[in-house]
Amino acid sequence: MQEQLKTLQAEALEKVNQAEDLKGLNDIRVAYLGKKGPITEVLRGMGKLSAEERPVMGALVNEVREAIATAITEKQENFEKEVIEKKLASETIDVTLPGRPVKIGNHHPLTAVVEEIEDLFLGMGYQIAEGPEVETDYYNFEALNLPKGHPARDMQDSFYITDEVLMRTHTSPVQARTLEKFKGQGPVKIICPGKVYRRDDDDATHSHQFTQIEGLVVDENVHMSDLKGTLEVFAKKMFGEEREIRLRPSFFPFTEPSVEVDVSCFKCGGKGCNVCKKTGWIEILGAGMVHPNVLEMAGFDSKKYSGFAFGMGPERIAMLKYGIDDIRHFYTDDIRFLKQFKRA
């Protein structure tokens, strides 16, 4: 039996050495170490041996079985290593080839302008305030000195959901809501960026949805001169340090007095061109001193507090700044248009 085991070991090791792949190696494992293999048969015949011979033969059987199993494991590891090496060789990246360029996105020109305006006013001590786009009639109109039936409402025809709920027509409701939160105690210094909606025919200069940024300052001893100084800083930072502004009397229900604000043409320097329609000035926003009624409705004492407000359309600012001739370009997602503003 000892000779039989030695012969089995030599035979198995020879076959392991000659195995060409993992499948052949597994077949050898089953043939020699499986339940029906010759080593198992030897173990079954050990019952016929004497008590003295059994431990000797048991040790020999374990030695032979371990030798075969070790040889199979080593061969298997070699096969697996070869497979990995072949895979690595076939999947090697040729680093001498030129790399594929990674397309990097950039800010939408409108987003870039909004963030530039926000950064400017944050640097001047303002806070950013936001509010709901679906607004109540009270905050959108009544709290801003626009009672029901007021003719100025016709300029802001909106999308009504119910008689008392609508899509906001400006970001001024955020100002009214913020003033309420301060409970009649200043100072208040905010800008309100966001989307607004009006029932308007879409064309090169109008859209039923657009963005707006409004500013509000309320404190003791706030004057029109403070408003003008603030807007001069804004105009110079957005359009160039040599720009000038002018204020023209106007009307807004929520400010008194009210003004339209023009900036000197940045293309012709005020001499007159196609951009400024030969006037030398370009209208950029509306502003004014906060109407006492608005302050009183929000709980502020209009004899103690005063303030100014202004509102602008970032689309118009972007169109002027970058020479864009159609507001619809901002919303059509045309890649050819957007690619022009990688520095915007």
KOLDREN-866515 format. One record per residue (C-alpha): x, y, z; residue number from 1. Coordinates in Angstrom, 1 decimal, padded with zeros to 4 digits, always signed. Example, Ala and Ser with C-alpha at 12.3 -4.5 7.8 and 13.67 -1.06 7.14 Angstrom:
2
(rec (+012.3,-004.5,+007.8),1)
(rec (+013.7,-001.1,+007.1),2)
END
This chain:
344
(rec (+000.0,+000.0,+000.0),1)
(rec (+002.9,+002.3,+000.7),2)
(rec (+004.3,+001.6,-002.8),3)
(rec (+000.8,+002.3,-004.2),4)
(rec (+000.7,+005.7,-002.5),5)
(rec (+004.1,+006.7,-003.6),6)
(rec (+003.2,+005.8,-007.2),7)
(rec (+000.0,+007.8,-007.0),8)
(rec (+001.9,+010.8,-005.7),9)
(rec (+004.5,+010.6,-008.5),10)
(rec (+001.8,+010.1,-011.1),11)
(rec (-000.3,+013.0,-009.9),12)
(rec (+002.6,+015.4,-009.6),13)
(rec (+003.7,+014.6,-013.2),14)
(rec (+000.2,+015.3,-014.5),15)
(rec (+000.0,+018.6,-012.5),16)
(rec (+003.3,+019.6,-014.0),17)
(rec (+001.9,+018.9,-017.5),18)
(rec (-001.5,+020.6,-017.0),19)
(rec (-002.0,+023.4,-019.6),20)
(rec (-004.9,+025.3,-018.1),21)
(rec (-007.2,+025.7,-015.1),22)
(rec (-009.8,+023.3,-016.4),23)
(rec (-007.2,+020.5,-016.8),24)
(rec (-005.8,+021.2,-013.3),25)
(rec (-009.3,+021.0,-011.8),26)
(rec (-009.8,+017.6,-013.5),27)
(rec (-006.6,+016.3,-011.9),28)
(rec (-007.8,+017.6,-008.5),29)
(rec (-011.1,+015.7,-008.9),30)
(rec (-009.4,+012.6,-010.2),31)
(rec (-006.9,+012.2,-007.3),32)
(rec (-008.4,+014.0,-004.4),33)
(rec (-012.1,+013.6,-005.1),34)
(rec (-014.5,+011.2,-003.3),35)
(rec (-014.0,+008.6,-006.0),36)
(rec (-010.3,+009.1,-006.3),37)
(rec (-007.6,+006.5,-005.5),38)
(rec (-006.5,+008.1,-002.3),39)
(rec (-010.0,+007.9,-000.9),40)
(rec (-010.0,+004.2,-001.9),41)
(rec (-006.8,+003.7,+000.1),42)
(rec (-008.4,+005.4,+003.1),43)
(rec (-011.4,+003.0,+002.9),44)
(rec (-009.1,+000.0,+002.9),45)
(rec (-007.2,+001.1,+006.1),46)
(rec (-009.8,-000.9,+008.2),47)
(rec (-008.1,-004.1,+007.2),48)
(rec (-004.8,-002.9,+008.6),49)
(rec (-003.5,-003.8,+012.1),50)
(rec (-003.6,-001.2,+014.9),51)
(rec (+000.1,-000.7,+014.6),52)
(rec (+000.0,+000.0,+010.8),53)
(rec (-003.0,+002.4,+010.8),54)
(rec (-001.2,+005.5,+012.2),55)
(rec (+001.8,+005.0,+009.9),56)
(rec (-000.4,+004.6,+006.8),57)
(rec (-002.7,+007.5,+007.9),58)
(rec (+000.3,+009.8,+008.2),59)
(rec (+001.5,+008.7,+004.8),60)
(rec (-001.9,+009.2,+003.2),61)
(rec (-002.1,+012.8,+004.6),62)
(rec (+001.5,+013.4,+003.4),63)
(rec (+000.7,+012.3,-000.2),64)
(rec (-002.6,+014.2,-000.2),65)
(rec (-001.0,+017.4,+001.0),66)
(rec (+001.8,+017.1,-001.5),67)
(rec (-000.7,+016.7,-004.4),68)
(rec (-002.9,+019.6,-003.1),69)
(rec (+000.1,+021.9,-002.7),70)
(rec (+001.3,+021.2,-006.2),71)
(rec (-002.2,+021.9,-007.6),72)
(rec (-002.5,+025.2,-005.6),73)
(rec (+000.9,+026.4,-006.8),74)
(rec (+000.1,+025.5,-010.4),75)
(rec (-003.3,+027.2,-010.1),76)
(rec (-001.6,+030.4,-008.8),77)
(rec (+000.8,+030.4,-011.7),78)
(rec (-002.1,+030.0,-014.1),79)
(rec (-004.1,+032.9,-012.5),80)
(rec (-001.0,+035.1,-012.5),81)
(rec (-000.5,+034.4,-016.2),82)
(rec (-004.2,+035.3,-016.9),83)
(rec (-003.8,+038.6,-015.1),84)
(rec (-000.5,+039.4,-016.9),85)
(rec (-002.2,+038.7,-020.3),86)
(rec (-005.1,+040.9,-019.3),87)
(rec (-002.9,+043.7,-018.2),88)
(rec (-000.9,+043.5,-021.4),89)
(rec (-004.0,+043.6,-023.6),90)
(rec (-005.5,+046.5,-021.7),91)
(rec (-002.4,+048.6,-021.4),92)
(rec (-002.9,+052.3,-022.1),93)
(rec (-000.6,+053.8,-024.5),94)
(rec (+000.4,+057.0,-022.7),95)
(rec (+002.1,+058.4,-025.8),96)
(rec (-001.3,+058.9,-027.5),97)
(rec (-002.8,+062.3,-027.2),98)
(rec (-005.5,+062.5,-024.5),99)
(rec (-009.1,+063.2,-025.1),100)
(rec (-010.1,+066.8,-024.2),101)
(rec (-012.4,+067.1,-021.3),102)
(rec (-015.2,+069.5,-022.0),103)
(rec (-015.6,+071.9,-019.1),104)
(rec (-018.9,+073.8,-018.6),105)
(rec (-019.2,+077.4,-017.7),106)
(rec (-021.8,+079.7,-016.2),107)
(rec (-024.8,+080.7,-018.2),108)
(rec (-024.3,+084.4,-019.1),109)
(rec (-027.4,+085.4,-017.1),110)
(rec (-026.3,+083.4,-014.1),111)
(rec (-022.9,+085.1,-014.3),112)
(rec (-024.5,+088.6,-014.3),113)
(rec (-026.8,+087.8,-011.4),114)
(rec (-023.9,+086.5,-009.3),115)
(rec (-021.7,+089.5,-010.3),116)
(rec (-024.5,+091.8,-009.1),117)
(rec (-025.0,+089.8,-005.9),118)
(rec (-021.3,+089.9,-005.1),119)
(rec (-021.2,+093.7,-005.6),120)
(rec (-024.0,+094.3,-003.2),121)
(rec (-022.9,+091.7,-000.7),122)
(rec (-019.6,+093.7,-000.6),123)
(rec (-021.6,+096.8,+000.2),124)
(rec (-023.2,+095.2,+003.3),125)
(rec (-026.5,+093.9,+001.8),126)
(rec (-028.0,+090.6,+002.5),127)
(rec (-029.8,+088.3,+000.0),128)
(rec (-033.5,+087.7,+000.7),129)
(rec (-035.7,+085.2,-001.2),130)
(rec (-039.4,+084.5,-001.3),131)
(rec (-042.1,+082.4,-003.0),132)
(rec (-042.7,+082.7,-006.7),133)
(rec (-046.4,+081.7,-006.2),134)
(rec (-047.5,+084.8,-004.2),135)
(rec (-050.7,+086.2,-002.7),136)
(rec (-052.4,+089.3,-004.1),137)
(rec (-051.8,+091.1,-000.8),138)
(rec (-047.9,+090.9,-000.8),139)
(rec (-047.7,+091.2,-004.6),140)
(rec (-049.8,+094.3,-004.8),141)
(rec (-051.7,+095.6,-001.7),142)
(rec (-048.7,+095.7,+000.7),143)
(rec (-046.9,+097.7,-001.9),144)
(rec (-049.5,+100.5,-002.1),145)
(rec (-051.4,+098.9,-005.0),146)
(rec (-054.9,+098.3,-003.7),147)
(rec (-057.5,+096.3,-005.7),148)
(rec (-058.6,+098.3,-008.7),149)
(rec (-055.5,+100.5,-008.8),150)
(rec (-054.8,+101.4,-012.5),151)
(rec (-051.1,+100.7,-012.1),152)
(rec (-051.9,+097.0,-011.8),153)
(rec (-052.5,+097.0,-015.5),154)
(rec (-048.7,+097.3,-016.1),155)
(rec (-048.2,+094.0,-014.3),156)
(rec (-050.8,+091.7,-015.7),157)
(rec (-050.0,+088.3,-014.3),158)
(rec (-050.9,+084.6,-014.3),159)
(rec (-053.6,+084.1,-011.7),160)
(rec (-054.1,+080.8,-010.0),161)
(rec (-057.1,+082.0,-008.0),162)
(rec (-058.5,+085.5,-007.3),163)
(rec (-056.0,+085.9,-004.5),164)
(rec (-053.1,+083.8,-005.6),165)
(rec (-050.8,+084.5,-008.6),166)
(rec (-047.4,+084.1,-010.0),167)
(rec (-045.4,+087.1,-008.7),168)
(rec (-044.9,+089.9,-011.1),169)
(rec (-041.8,+091.3,-009.4),170)
(rec (-039.6,+090.5,-006.4),171)
(rec (-041.0,+093.4,-004.4),172)
(rec (-043.2,+091.0,-002.4),173)
(rec (-039.9,+089.8,-000.8),174)
(rec (-039.3,+093.3,+000.4),175)
(rec (-042.8,+093.5,+002.0),176)
(rec (-042.3,+090.1,+003.7),177)
(rec (-038.9,+091.1,+004.9),178)
(rec (-040.1,+094.4,+006.3),179)
(rec (-042.8,+092.6,+008.3),180)
(rec (-040.2,+090.2,+009.8),181)
(rec (-038.2,+093.2,+011.2),182)
(rec (-041.4,+094.3,+013.1),183)
(rec (-040.8,+098.0,+012.6),184)
(rec (-037.1,+098.0,+013.7),185)
(rec (-034.4,+099.0,+011.2),186)
(rec (-032.0,+098.9,+009.7),187)
(rec (-033.0,+096.8,+006.7),188)
(rec (-030.5,+096.3,+003.8),189)
(rec (-031.4,+093.6,+001.3),190)
(rec (-031.4,+092.6,-002.4),191)
(rec (-034.0,+090.2,-003.7),192)
(rec (-033.0,+088.2,-006.8),193)
(rec (-035.4,+085.7,-008.5),194)
(rec (-037.7,+084.8,-011.3),195)
(rec (-040.9,+086.8,-012.0),196)
(rec (-043.8,+086.3,-014.4),197)
(rec (-046.1,+088.6,-016.5),198)
(rec (-048.6,+087.9,-019.2),199)
(rec (-046.5,+089.4,-022.1),200)
(rec (-045.9,+088.5,-025.7),201)
(rec (-042.5,+087.0,-026.2),202)
(rec (-040.3,+089.0,-028.6),203)
(rec (-036.7,+090.2,-028.8),204)
(rec (-037.0,+092.4,-025.7),205)
(rec (-039.9,+090.8,-023.7),206)
(rec (-040.6,+087.5,-022.1),207)
(rec (-043.4,+086.0,-020.0),208)
(rec (-040.7,+084.8,-017.5),209)
(rec (-037.6,+086.8,-016.6),210)
(rec (-035.4,+087.5,-013.7),211)
(rec (-035.3,+090.6,-011.5),212)
(rec (-033.1,+091.9,-008.7),213)
(rec (-034.5,+094.5,-006.4),214)
(rec (-032.8,+096.3,-003.5),215)
(rec (-034.2,+097.9,-000.4),216)
(rec (-032.6,+100.0,+002.3),217)
(rec (-034.6,+101.2,+005.3),218)
(rec (-033.1,+103.1,+008.2),219)
(rec (-033.1,+106.5,+009.9),220)
(rec (-032.0,+109.4,+007.8),221)
(rec (-031.9,+107.7,+004.5),222)
(rec (-032.0,+110.2,+001.6),223)
(rec (-032.2,+110.3,-002.2),224)
(rec (-028.5,+111.1,-002.2),225)
(rec (-027.8,+107.7,-000.7),226)
(rec (-029.7,+106.1,-003.5),227)
(rec (-027.8,+108.0,-006.2),228)
(rec (-024.5,+107.2,-004.6),229)
(rec (-025.3,+103.5,-004.4),230)
(rec (-026.4,+103.4,-008.1),231)
(rec (-023.3,+105.3,-009.2),232)
(rec (-021.2,+102.6,-007.6),233)
(rec (-023.3,+099.9,-009.3),234)
(rec (-023.1,+101.5,-012.7),235)
(rec (-019.3,+102.0,-012.6),236)
(rec (-018.6,+098.4,-011.4),237)
(rec (-020.9,+096.9,-014.0),238)
(rec (-020.2,+099.1,-017.1),239)
(rec (-016.9,+100.8,-016.4),240)
(rec (-015.4,+103.4,-014.0),241)
(rec (-015.9,+106.2,-016.5),242)
(rec (-019.7,+105.7,-016.5),243)
(rec (-022.1,+108.4,-015.2),244)
(rec (-025.8,+108.1,-014.3),245)
(rec (-028.8,+110.4,-014.4),246)
(rec (-032.1,+110.3,-012.6),247)
(rec (-035.3,+111.2,-014.4),248)
(rec (-038.6,+111.7,-012.6),249)
(rec (-041.0,+108.8,-013.0),250)
(rec (-043.9,+107.0,-011.2),251)
(rec (-044.0,+103.8,-009.2),252)
(rec (-046.9,+103.2,-006.7),253)
(rec (-044.5,+101.9,-004.0),254)
(rec (-041.9,+104.8,-004.2),255)
(rec (-042.3,+108.5,-003.8),256)
(rec (-040.5,+110.3,-005.4),257)
(rec (-039.7,+107.8,-008.2),258)
(rec (-037.0,+107.9,-010.8),259)
(rec (-035.8,+106.1,-014.0),260)
(rec (-032.1,+105.6,-013.9),261)
(rec (-029.9,+106.0,-017.1),262)
(rec (-026.3,+105.2,-017.5),263)
(rec (-024.0,+107.0,-020.0),264)
(rec (-023.6,+104.9,-023.1),265)
(rec (-020.6,+102.6,-022.8),266)
(rec (-020.2,+102.2,-026.5),267)
(rec (-020.0,+105.8,-027.7),268)
(rec (-019.2,+107.5,-024.3),269)
(rec (-022.3,+109.6,-024.5),270)
(rec (-021.8,+111.0,-028.1),271)
(rec (-024.8,+109.1,-029.5),272)
(rec (-024.9,+105.7,-031.4),273)
(rec (-027.3,+102.9,-032.3),274)
(rec (-027.1,+101.3,-028.8),275)
(rec (-028.2,+104.5,-027.0),276)
(rec (-030.5,+105.5,-029.9),277)
(rec (-028.4,+108.7,-030.5),278)
(rec (-029.2,+110.0,-026.9),279)
(rec (-025.9,+109.2,-025.2),280)
(rec (-027.9,+107.5,-022.3),281)
(rec (-029.3,+104.0,-021.7),282)
(rec (-032.1,+103.2,-019.3),283)
(rec (-031.1,+100.5,-016.9),284)
(rec (-033.4,+100.4,-013.9),285)
(rec (-036.2,+102.1,-011.8),286)
(rec (-035.8,+103.4,-008.3),287)
(rec (-037.1,+105.8,-005.7),288)
(rec (-037.7,+106.5,-002.0),289)
(rec (-039.9,+104.0,-000.3),290)
(rec (-043.5,+105.2,-000.1),291)
(rec (-044.6,+106.1,+003.5),292)
(rec (-047.7,+103.9,+003.0),293)
(rec (-045.5,+100.8,+002.3),294)
(rec (-043.5,+101.5,+005.5),295)
(rec (-046.6,+102.0,+007.6),296)
(rec (-048.3,+098.8,+006.3),297)
(rec (-045.1,+096.8,+007.3),298)
(rec (-045.2,+098.3,+010.8),299)
(rec (-042.5,+101.0,+010.4),300)
(rec (-042.9,+104.6,+011.7),301)
(rec (-042.6,+106.6,+008.5),302)
(rec (-041.8,+109.7,+010.5),303)
(rec (-038.7,+108.0,+012.0),304)
(rec (-037.7,+105.7,+009.2),305)
(rec (-037.1,+106.3,+005.5),306)
(rec (-035.6,+104.2,+002.7),307)
(rec (-034.9,+103.7,-000.9),308)
(rec (-035.6,+100.9,-003.3),309)
(rec (-034.5,+100.0,-006.8),310)
(rec (-035.2,+097.2,-009.3),311)
(rec (-033.4,+096.0,-012.4),312)
(rec (-033.6,+093.2,-014.9),313)
(rec (-030.4,+091.1,-015.2),314)
(rec (-031.4,+090.1,-018.7),315)
(rec (-031.3,+093.8,-019.8),316)
(rec (-028.0,+094.3,-018.0),317)
(rec (-026.5,+091.2,-019.7),318)
(rec (-027.8,+092.2,-023.1),319)
(rec (-026.2,+095.7,-022.7),320)
(rec (-023.0,+094.3,-021.3),321)
(rec (-022.4,+091.6,-023.8),322)
(rec (-024.2,+093.0,-026.9),323)
(rec (-027.0,+090.4,-027.0),324)
(rec (-029.8,+091.4,-029.3),325)
(rec (-032.6,+089.0,-028.3),326)
(rec (-033.7,+088.1,-024.8),327)
(rec (-034.9,+084.7,-026.0),328)
(rec (-031.3,+083.6,-026.4),329)
(rec (-031.1,+083.2,-022.7),330)
(rec (-033.8,+080.6,-022.6),331)
(rec (-033.5,+078.5,-025.7),332)
(rec (-030.3,+076.6,-024.5),333)
(rec (-028.6,+076.9,-027.9),334)
(rec (-025.0,+075.6,-027.3),335)
(rec (-023.7,+077.8,-030.0),336)
(rec (-024.9,+080.9,-028.1),337)
(rec (-023.7,+079.7,-024.7),338)
(rec (-020.2,+078.8,-025.9),339)
(rec (-019.5,+082.4,-026.5),340)
(rec (-019.5,+083.2,-022.8),341)
(rec (-016.8,+081.1,-021.3),342)
(rec (-015.4,+084.1,-019.6),343)
(rec (-018.8,+085.5,-018.6),344)
END
